Amino acid sequence: MIMKKSQLIFLMLVIFTMPAFAQKKTTTTKTEAAPAPVEETGGNLVPDASFEVTEVKTLKAYNQLTTFLKSWSSPNQTSADLYNSMVKSTKVSVPKNDYGTEDAFEGSSYAGFRAFTKDPKKNRTYLQTKLTKKLSKDKLYCVRFNISLADLSKWGANNVGIFFSDRKVQNTTDNALTFQPHVTEKTNKAITTLEGWETICGSYLATGKEEYIIIGCFGNEENLKLEKVKKPASQEGIVMADAYYYIDNVEVIEIEAQSQCFCGKTEDRDPDLIYSRSTAKGLDMKPEQVVNATAVWFSFLSTEIPNMFETELQEVINILKANPSMKIELSGHSELDEINEAKVNRFYLGMAQSRAEAVKKYLVDNGVEAARITIVSKDNTVPASTKTTPLGKAQNRRVEFMVK
């Protein structure tokens, strides 16, 4: 039989594509050693977040951000600045301008504001915008922006960040805003990154009243921490008596858990805080009272028993061995942030239960009969503290003991 030309072509296509299809077959192995990455759940609530403009014929001077981007305003009389790569004026061009040299973090534009100055003819400036929707009460948001200190700045300043407001601020002066910013560099140090961009990032728990954000340097000048910087050798121009910053790519995004707010390198994460009760057990306590006063606290998202509690656990083990009829109940607890993490990563499900099981295993491995120990999991339903501070949260990550 003679094969038709069209049939021959089809057969050749099948033969050549079969290996490609075969290569796409993969085998996945489930592992709990490395939790899968998670993604943000909502879109950016900041309009014109990277300050992009297309028509820039009249962009020639400073203080024109609010002229070109109506979604941005100034809480004070003087507007912040807008820079763009299509502008010929050296004052506000990208990447090189009269304050320094910096490429846009994203797109072709960025904004600029003055955080501090000793020049009596200049003022500190701020950026303000209305979010695309009001924040929701008790919802968690990831707040990020990229910032770079202009090369011809004499100082870097701290207290640079974002403030959430329930209303639009409109002053007729250029006085410094003294609000306490809600998101700053994590240690609130002076920001001195001259070459490239630094990401300022943090999670924010909303009250449900927030509609606006204000960006800038907050607080009275005498309370600021300033750090002198050295002009890059390649930068031409005279250093100005300012701390002046470029800013780009501002984000406010709703998230389910803190791990969805990526703020930089893993090693930059704040160290874990483990709570430890400061009051010692009384010497005249009865064995039952000693057991009931015992608790083990854990670091964030961890079921590993910290070494600091081994002495207390050994004390309980000795009491149980000396009182063979005594039975105990271990109640495991977690905190709200851990519950939220479990919503987006099942690796962290049952954290409270796992903590109680870890303590039971420790006791059993050291000679206590398993039948004498019962476990209950209470998750975050019985908090030891309702405070949202790191210390308050650490108090809730625990296993408590109770003689039955």
N, C-alpha and C positions, 0 to 999 in steps of 0.2 A: 504494500500500500504506500502510495506516495503522500507524504505529509504536506499539507498546505503551508504556505509561507507564514500566514497569520498564526497557525497552530505552533509552528516552529519557534517563532518569536516568543509566544506565551510560555512555552516549555522552558526556553532559555532564561526568561525572567524568573520563573519559579525556582530553577536550579541555583541561580546566583543570589537570590534573596533568602533562601533557606538558612544559610549560616548566620545571616544578620539576625533573623528571628530567634535562632537558637541561642545567640549570645545574650539576648535580653532576659533569659530565664535565670533567676537568681534564687538562692536559698537564704532565707532569713532565720537567724537564730535569736530567740528571745533571751535577753539578759537583764538582770536588775542591777548590774554593777555600774552602768552609766545611763542615768535617766535621759530620756529623749528631750531635745530642746523644744521650747514652747514658743508660741507666737502671740503677738498682741491681738486683742479681740476687737478693738474699735479703730476708727479712722482718726486722723489728726484733727483736733478741734480748733487749731490756730489758722485763721485765714491768711493767705499770702505769706506762708511760713518761711519762704526763702527769698522774699522781697523782690521777686522777678517783675520786670517791666519791659515793654517792647518799644514804646515811644519815648525817647529820651532827648529830643532836640533841645528842650529848655532846661535840662538838668545840667547846671553849670556851677552851682554853689552849694554851700553847706545848708543845713536846716531845711532840706526839701523832702524828707521822707514822707511827711503827711500831705505834701502837695501831689505826689505821684501815686501814693497808695492810700486811698481813702479808708481802707479797713484799719489802718494804723493811725493813732492820734498821739498827742503828747499830754501828759497830766499837768505839765507846766507850760509856761508861755512859749518857750523856745523848743522847736522841733529837733528831733534827732536827724542824722544824716543818711543819705542814700548814695551808694556807689554802684557803678555799672561799667561793664567792659566796652560798651559802645560809645561811651562819653569821651570827648576829646579834651575837656577841661582837666588839667592835672589835679585839681582840687578833689574831684570825686570820681576819678577813673579807677579801673581795675585792670591789671593787678597793682600798678604803681600809681600812687597818689601822694598828696602833700603830707600825709601822716606816716607813710611807709609803703611796703610792698607785700601784697597778699592776694593769692588767687582765691576766687570764690570757693567755698566748701561745696556748693551745689549750684548749678546754673551759671548765670553771668552777673548776679548782683549780690550785694550784702548791705547791711545797715551798719551804722556806727554811732556810738554814744560816748560822752565824756563822763568818766566815773569820778574824777577828782581833778582839780586844777588850782594852781597858785597864781594864775594870771587873773588880775581883777577885771579884765575885759571879757572873760569867758565864764560860762556857767556849766554846771553838771546838767546832763540831759537824760531823758528817759523815753522808753517806747511803751505804748499802751494799745491794746486791742481787745475787742469784744469777742469772746469765744463763739463758735458757731452754735453752741447750745450750752445751757447752764449745766454745771456739774451735778451729778446725782449723789444724794446723801449716802454716806458710808460706802461709796464706790472708791476703788483704788485707781489712781492714774499715774502713768509714767510721764515725767516731765523732763525734757532734754533740750539743750541748745548748744550750739558750737560757738566758741569765742576765741579771739586772738588779740593779744595786746599789740597795738600799733608800734612799729619799729622806732618811731621818734618820740615815744613816751619816756618820760624820766622815771616814772614809778609804775608799779603794779599795785592794785588795791584789793582789799577783801570786801566782804558784804555785797559782792556782785551776784545778783540772782534774780529770781522771779517771785513776785508777790501776787497772790490771788485776792481779788476784790469783789465785793457784792454789788459794786456800782462803779460808774465812770468817774474818775477823779479829774477835776478841771480847776486848776489854780491859775491865778492871774499873775503869779510871781515865778521866779526861777529858784526858789529856795529848795534845799535838799529835802528829799522825802525821808522821813524817819521811821517808816514802817519796818518791821522785822521780816526780811524775805523768807518765803516758805521753802525755797530750793536754792541752795548755793553749792559751791565746791564742798565735798563731803567733810573736810576739816575747816572750811571757811578761811582758808589761807589766802594771801594775796595771789592773784592770778598773774603770772609772769611769762606765759607762753608767747614768744615773739614770732617764731617761725612755725608755720602750720597752725592747726586748730586744736583746741582742747575741748572735750565734751563735758559739759556740766550736766549732771543727771541725778534724779532722785524720784522716789515714789511719794505720792501725796494722797492722803485719805480725805475725801471731800466732806464738807458739812452740808452741801446741797444749796448753798447760797452763792457760790462763786460764778460770776459771769464774765469778769475781765481779768487780764493779766497785765502786770506792769514789770518791765525789765529795766534794770539799771543798778546803780550803787546806792545802797540805803544807809541812813544813819548820819549823825553829825560828824563833821570832819575831824574833830578832836578824838573821836572814838574809832576812827578807821586805822587799820594796820597797813602801812605803806611799805613797799620794798623797792629800793632803787634797782634799776636794770641798766645793762650796758648795751648801747646801740650796736647792732650787728655791723661787722667790719665792711660788709658789702653795701650797706645802706648809706646813701647820700642825704644830706640835709642837716638842719640844726635841731637838736633835741628840744622838745617843748616841755614846759613845766606842767605836764598833764599826766593822767592815767587814762588813756583813750583806747577804746576797744571796738573791734569789728565783731559783728554777730551775724549768724546765718543759721537757717534750718531749725526753727523753733517748733517744738512738738509738745502737745498735751494729748495723750492717748489713753483711753480706758483699758485697764488690764484686770485679769482675774487674780494674779498672784505676783509677788515681788520679783520672782525669777524671770518674769516676762519683761522686766525693765532692765535691759542690758546697759550697764553704765561704764563698761571698760573691761580691763583685764580681770580674770578671775582672782589673781593674787592681790588685786586692789580691794577686794571685798572686806568690809569691816570684820574684825575678829569676832568670833562667837562669844557671847556673854552667857556664862553659866551662873545661876543664882546659888548662893549658899547662905543658909540662915546664920545670922550673927550671934544669936543667943544660945548659950550652951545648955545642955540638959542638966537638970538638978541632980546633985549627988544622992539626995534622999528619995529619988523616984523609985517606984516599984517597977518590976520587970515589965508589966503590962503598959505602964505609963511611958517607959523608955521606948517600947516598940511603937506605940501610938504617936510618939513625938518624932519618929524617924521619917525622912523623906529623901528621895534622890532627885536631883534636877539635871536637866539635859541641855545640850546646845541645840541650836536651831536645826530642825530636820534630822536629828540624830537619835538613834536608839542605843548608842554606846554609853556604857556607864562610866562617868569620869572617875579617874583615880582618886580624886579627893574624897569620895564617899566610901571607899573600901573599909576604912576604920569603923564607920558607923554600921556598915553592913555586917562586919565581923562581930560587932557587939550584939546585933540582932541574932546572928547565927548562934552565938554562945548562949543567949537567953533561951532560944528555941530548943537547943540541945539539953539545957538544964531543966526545961519544962516540957517534957515530951507530950503532954496532953494539950498544949497551947496550939491553936490554929490561927492563921492570919489571912487577911484579905489585902491584896494589892490593887489599888485603883490607879489606872493610868490616865494621864491628862495631856492635852496638847493645847496650842494657842491658835487664834484665828488665822494668822498668816500661814500656819501649817495646814489648816483645813483648806484654805484657798489654794495652796500649792497642790494639794491632792486633787482638786477639781481639774487641774490642767495636766497633772502627771500622776498616773495611778501608782507609780513607784512609792509615793508617800501616803497611800491610803492606810488607815488603821495605825497611825503613828502612836496613839495613846496605848492601844492594845499591845503593840510591839514592844513598847517601853516596859510595860508591866511583865510581859513574857521574858524580857531580858533580865529583869531583876529576879524573877522566879528561877530562871536557869542558873543564875549566879548562886542563889541560896541552895538549890538542889545540888549543884556541882560541889558545894562545900559541906555536904552531909545532911541537909534538911530533907525530910521525906516530901515528895511532890504532893502527896495526898493531903498534907497539912496546909497547903497554900491554894487559895482561890484567887481568881482574877476578875476584875470588872474594868470596862473601858468607859470613860466618861467624856472623851474627846475634849471639847472646849465648853461644855455645858456648866461646869462648876469652876469658874475662874478664881484663882487666888488673888488676882489683882485685875481691876478693870482699866488700869492706866495703859495708854498706848505707847509709853516710853520703852526703850530697850530693856530697862530693868523690870518694868511691869510685865512685859511679854515673857521675860526669862523666868519669872516666878510661876508662870502657868505651865511650863514644860517640866512635868514632874510625875513621880510615882509616890503615892502616899501609902502608909502602913496602918492597918487597923486589926487589933486582936478580936477574934470572933468568939 
